[in-house]
């Protein structure tokens, strides 16, 4: 039998997967109306994900990684914003 912690974790994993699929569909559709509809659905899914995430944190089912330090953030930002070499 599944316990509550496992169910919350499984739900969070499933919702995260849905968010990835919505993002893929949004970038692959050329139909503006469909794209807008998918964005709305994705936004609702993101709100659900945040609610589930908050439940998991409140009940200590999920402990996030330590926050990145300013120099670490700066380093990653510099890597991601570098111009590609030609």
CORSULJO-V836552 format. One record per run of one state. SS is the DSSP state (A for helix, B for strand, O for the rest). FROM is the first residue (numbers start at 1). TO is the last residue. If there is no record, write none. Layout:
SS_FROM_TO, SS_FROM_TO
//
This chain:
O_1_3, A_4_28, O_29_31, A_32_58, O_59_69, A_70_80, O_81_86
//
